[in-house]
Amino acid sequence: MEKALEKLLTSAPPDNALWKIWEYQAFREEEITPPVLDLGCGDGKFTRTLFHTPLDLGLDINKGRLKRALSAHVYRFVLQADACSLPFRDNYFGTVFSACVLEHIPRVELAIKEVGRVLKPGGKFLFSVPSHYLERYLLAPEAQASPWLSFLRRGLASVINGILSMRHFYPPSYWSAMLSKAGMRLSRFRYILPPKAAAFWAHSFFWGNALFPTLFLLYHTSLRHVILRAFLAALLPLIKGSVSEGGALVIVAEKPR
């Protein structure tokens, strides 16, 4: 776990690395059946950390990110396409994998419908999304009772959601209904990113992204070990323990045989 977190820290700001290591812990417990589609693969850095061998296909709407994923040999093939109109035949993939992508898609129900179409009977759809609890956890617990802190929390959420273009924050029941309409059933889900971790994610979002270009350069100097030790000491306590409610969800859906 520590090695995976260290790898994530050298390729992403600390807020992103924290979120991704929670996803890593959840996804690595799931079996995948080929052929595998990584829906919204981006540059593939997280997928390269999570999986030991290249996946069959990485799909993204951003051509620049796909070029970086291809050059990193994360996928056997990459394709630029829209998740709401997948250029594949019905019942083709054994697994569709998607890490924090669906929340960015305006008409997410169309993307889920397309996943249901291209997934084989008996296939699995593994995905992560922010949960309906995320905004609640952006500040300290006392923000729940204070009107002023609640106002500040909503403002912070609005800014972060605007920057990241996050649109959808639903409970499991809502995702279950959309999956059902697309011919899949929600098999299981788990919350990740508990309150303290979600608060750190929000607090470090601005300074972490601002400092990351400098940190990236320092990772290639003799200070690398010192900086990584400091971040690991801060983050490792935030990725332990069970989660009854969290700022994000990992969902496993199946298409009936």
C-alpha positions as CSV (number, residue, x, y, z in Angstrom):
1,M,0.0,0.0,0.0
2,E,2.8,2.4,0.9
3,K,4.6,1.8,-2.4
4,A,1.4,2.4,-4.3
5,L,0.8,5.7,-2.5
6,E,4.4,6.8,-3.1
7,K,3.9,6.1,-6.8
8,L,0.7,8.1,-6.9
9,L,2.3,11.0,-5.0
10,T,5.1,11.3,-7.6
11,S,2.5,11.6,-10.5
12,A,-0.3,13.6,-8.9
13,P,-0.9,16.3,-6.2
14,P,-1.5,15.0,-2.6
15,D,-5.2,15.5,-2.7
16,N,-5.5,13.4,-5.9
17,A,-3.2,10.8,-4.5
18,L,-5.2,10.4,-1.4
19,W,-8.5,9.9,-3.3
20,K,-6.8,7.5,-5.7
21,I,-5.3,5.3,-2.9
22,W,-8.7,4.8,-1.5
23,E,-9.9,3.7,-4.9
24,Y,-6.9,1.5,-5.3
25,Q,-7.7,-0.3,-2.1
26,A,-11.3,-1.0,-3.2
27,F,-10.6,-1.8,-6.9
28,R,-7.7,-4.2,-6.2
29,E,-10.1,-6.6,-4.5
30,E,-12.2,-7.0,-7.6
31,E,-11.6,-9.6,-10.3
32,I,-11.7,-8.4,-13.9
33,T,-12.6,-10.5,-16.9
34,P,-11.2,-9.6,-20.4
35,P,-11.7,-7.9,-22.7
36,V,-11.5,-4.8,-20.4
37,L,-12.6,-1.3,-21.3
38,D,-11.2,1.6,-19.2
39,L,-13.9,4.2,-19.8
40,G,-12.5,7.7,-19.4
41,C,-9.0,6.4,-19.0
42,G,-7.2,9.8,-19.1
43,D,-3.4,9.4,-19.2
44,G,-3.6,6.0,-17.6
45,K,-1.4,6.7,-14.6
46,F,-3.8,5.4,-12.1
47,T,-4.6,2.3,-14.1
48,R,-0.9,1.6,-14.4
49,T,-0.6,1.7,-10.6
50,L,-3.7,-0.5,-10.1
51,F,-3.1,-3.2,-12.7
52,H,0.0,-5.2,-13.3
53,T,-0.6,-5.9,-17.0
54,P,-1.9,-3.6,-19.8
55,L,-5.7,-3.5,-20.2
56,D,-7.3,-4.2,-23.5
57,L,-8.6,-0.7,-24.4
58,G,-8.4,2.8,-23.0
59,L,-11.1,5.2,-24.1
60,D,-11.2,8.9,-23.5
61,I,-12.5,12.1,-25.2
62,N,-9.2,13.9,-24.7
63,K,-6.7,13.2,-27.4
64,G,-3.7,14.6,-25.5
65,R,-4.3,12.3,-22.5
66,L,-4.7,9.3,-24.8
67,K,-1.3,10.0,-26.4
68,R,0.3,10.0,-23.0
69,A,-1.5,6.7,-22.1
70,L,-0.4,5.1,-25.3
71,S,3.2,6.1,-24.9
72,A,3.2,4.7,-21.3
73,H,2.0,1.3,-22.6
74,V,-0.9,1.2,-20.2
75,Y,-3.3,-0.2,-22.8
76,R,-3.0,-2.5,-25.8
77,F,-5.1,0.0,-27.7
78,V,-6.5,3.5,-27.1
79,L,-9.5,5.2,-28.8
80,Q,-10.8,8.7,-28.7
81,A,-14.6,8.6,-28.4
82,D,-17.6,9.8,-26.4
83,A,-18.8,7.6,-23.5
84,C,-22.4,8.4,-24.5
85,S,-21.9,6.8,-28.0
86,L,-19.5,3.9,-27.7
87,P,-18.3,2.6,-31.1
88,F,-18.5,-1.1,-30.1
89,R,-20.8,-3.9,-30.8
90,D,-23.3,-5.2,-28.3
91,N,-22.2,-7.7,-25.6
92,Y,-18.5,-7.4,-26.2
93,F,-16.6,-6.5,-23.0
94,G,-16.2,-8.8,-20.0
95,T,-15.4,-5.8,-17.7
96,V,-15.9,-2.0,-18.0
97,F,-13.8,-0.1,-15.5
98,S,-14.2,3.6,-14.8
99,A,-12.5,5.6,-12.0
100,C,-14.1,8.9,-11.2
101,V,-15.4,9.7,-14.7
102,L,-19.2,9.4,-14.6
103,E,-19.6,12.5,-12.4
104,H,-18.2,14.7,-15.2
105,I,-20.6,13.5,-17.9
106,P,-23.6,15.8,-18.3
107,R,-26.0,13.1,-19.5
108,V,-24.6,10.3,-17.4
109,E,-27.6,8.1,-17.9
110,L,-26.7,7.8,-21.6
111,A,-23.2,6.7,-20.8
112,I,-24.5,4.0,-18.3
113,K,-27.0,2.8,-21.0
114,E,-24.0,2.4,-23.4
115,V,-22.1,0.4,-20.8
116,G,-25.1,-1.9,-20.4
117,R,-25.2,-2.4,-24.2
118,V,-21.5,-3.2,-24.7
119,L,-21.1,-5.4,-21.6
120,K,-21.4,-9.2,-22.0
121,P,-24.1,-11.0,-20.1
122,G,-22.4,-11.9,-16.8
123,G,-20.0,-9.0,-17.2
124,K,-19.1,-6.4,-14.6
125,F,-19.1,-2.7,-14.5
126,L,-16.7,-1.3,-11.8
127,F,-16.8,2.4,-11.2
128,S,-16.1,5.1,-8.6
129,V,-17.9,8.4,-8.1
130,P,-18.2,11.1,-5.5
131,S,-21.0,10.4,-3.1
132,H,-23.9,12.5,-1.8
133,Y,-21.8,12.9,1.5
134,L,-18.9,14.7,-0.1
135,E,-20.0,18.3,0.5
136,R,-20.9,17.5,4.1
137,Y,-17.3,16.4,4.8
138,L,-15.4,19.2,3.2
139,L,-14.9,21.0,6.5
140,A,-14.5,19.9,10.1
141,P,-17.5,18.2,11.9
142,E,-18.5,21.4,13.7
143,A,-19.5,22.8,10.3
144,Q,-22.6,20.7,10.5
145,A,-24.0,22.9,13.3
146,S,-22.7,26.3,12.4
147,P,-24.7,28.3,9.8
148,W,-21.6,30.3,8.9
149,L,-19.4,27.3,8.5
150,S,-22.2,25.5,6.5
151,F,-22.3,28.5,4.2
152,L,-18.5,28.3,3.8
153,R,-18.7,24.6,3.1
154,R,-21.2,25.1,0.3
155,G,-19.1,27.9,-1.2
156,L,-16.0,25.6,-1.1
157,A,-17.9,22.8,-2.7
158,S,-19.2,25.1,-5.5
159,V,-15.7,26.3,-6.3
160,I,-14.1,22.8,-6.3
161,N,-17.0,21.3,-8.3
162,G,-16.7,24.1,-10.8
163,I,-13.0,23.6,-11.3
164,L,-13.3,19.8,-11.6
165,S,-16.5,19.9,-13.5
166,M,-18.2,17.5,-11.1
167,R,-22.0,17.3,-11.6
168,H,-23.4,14.2,-10.0
169,F,-23.4,13.4,-6.3
170,Y,-25.9,10.6,-5.8
171,P,-26.6,7.9,-3.1
172,P,-26.3,4.2,-4.1
173,S,-30.1,3.9,-4.6
174,Y,-30.0,6.5,-7.4
175,W,-27.1,4.7,-9.2
176,S,-28.9,1.5,-8.7
177,A,-32.0,2.9,-10.5
178,M,-29.9,4.1,-13.4
179,L,-28.1,0.8,-13.7
180,S,-31.4,-1.1,-13.7
181,K,-32.7,1.0,-16.6
182,A,-29.6,0.1,-18.5
183,G,-30.1,-3.6,-18.0
184,M,-27.6,-4.0,-15.1
185,R,-28.0,-4.6,-11.4
186,L,-26.1,-3.1,-8.6
187,S,-24.3,-6.0,-7.0
188,R,-22.5,-4.2,-4.1
189,F,-21.0,-0.9,-3.1
190,R,-18.7,0.5,-0.6
191,Y,-18.0,4.0,0.7
192,I,-14.4,5.3,0.6
193,L,-12.8,8.6,1.6
194,P,-14.2,9.0,5.2
195,P,-14.8,12.4,6.8
196,K,-11.2,13.2,7.8
197,A,-9.8,12.1,4.5
198,A,-12.4,14.1,2.6
199,A,-11.6,17.2,4.6
200,F,-7.9,16.8,3.9
201,W,-8.7,16.3,0.2
202,A,-10.6,19.6,0.2
203,H,-8.1,21.5,2.3
204,S,-5.1,20.4,0.2
205,F,-6.9,20.8,-3.2
206,F,-5.7,24.4,-3.8
207,W,-2.2,24.4,-2.2
208,G,-1.4,20.8,-3.5
209,N,-2.2,21.7,-7.1
210,A,-0.4,25.0,-6.9
211,L,2.7,23.4,-5.4
212,F,2.8,20.2,-7.5
213,P,4.9,21.5,-10.4
214,T,7.6,22.4,-7.9
215,L,7.1,19.1,-6.0
216,F,7.5,17.2,-9.3
217,L,10.8,18.9,-9.9
218,L,12.0,18.2,-6.3
219,Y,11.1,14.5,-6.7
220,H,14.0,14.3,-9.1
221,T,16.5,15.7,-6.6
222,S,18.1,14.5,-3.4
223,L,15.1,15.9,-1.5
224,R,12.7,13.3,-2.9
225,H,13.0,10.9,0.1
226,V,12.4,13.7,2.6
227,I,9.3,15.1,0.8
228,L,7.7,11.7,0.2
229,R,8.3,10.7,3.9
230,A,6.5,13.8,5.0
231,F,3.5,13.2,2.7
232,L,3.3,9.5,3.6
233,A,3.3,10.4,7.3
234,A,0.4,12.8,6.7
235,L,-1.6,10.5,4.4
236,L,-1.2,7.0,5.7
237,P,-3.3,7.5,8.9
238,L,-6.1,8.8,6.6
239,I,-6.3,5.6,4.5
240,K,-6.9,3.1,7.4
241,G,-10.0,1.7,9.0
242,S,-13.6,0.9,7.9
243,V,-15.9,3.4,6.3
244,S,-19.6,3.5,7.0
245,E,-20.1,6.8,5.2
246,G,-17.6,8.5,2.9
247,G,-17.1,11.2,0.3
248,A,-16.9,8.7,-2.6
249,L,-18.4,5.4,-3.7
250,V,-17.0,2.3,-5.4
251,I,-19.8,0.4,-7.1
252,V,-19.9,-3.1,-8.7
253,A,-22.7,-3.7,-11.1
254,E,-23.4,-6.9,-13.2
255,K,-25.3,-7.6,-16.4
256,P,-27.5,-10.6,-15.8
257,R,-26.8,-13.7,-17.9
